[in-house]
């Protein structure tokens, strides 16, 4: 199995799009990138979110840019 670690620095306009996650999460780990289609602007993936103390996944206000967000499993604050 191959493993690739990628570090991204996003432009400011993209950072404002993910601010809804940053204030309530301790860390976000992309586990699997399922699909990315630049022409249709579709991105699907599976991520593990570690929530900050006092927050749960239900506390995240999902912006209109995200069509679907499904919680597959909860373990403590992850």
HELIX and SHEET records of a PDB file:
HELIX    1   1 UNK A   12  UNK A   22  1                                  11    
HELIX    2   2 UNK A   57  UNK A   59  5                                   3    
SHEET    1   A 2 UNK A  25  UNK A  37  0                                        
SHEET    2   A 2 UNK A  42  UNK A  51 -1                                        
END                                                                             
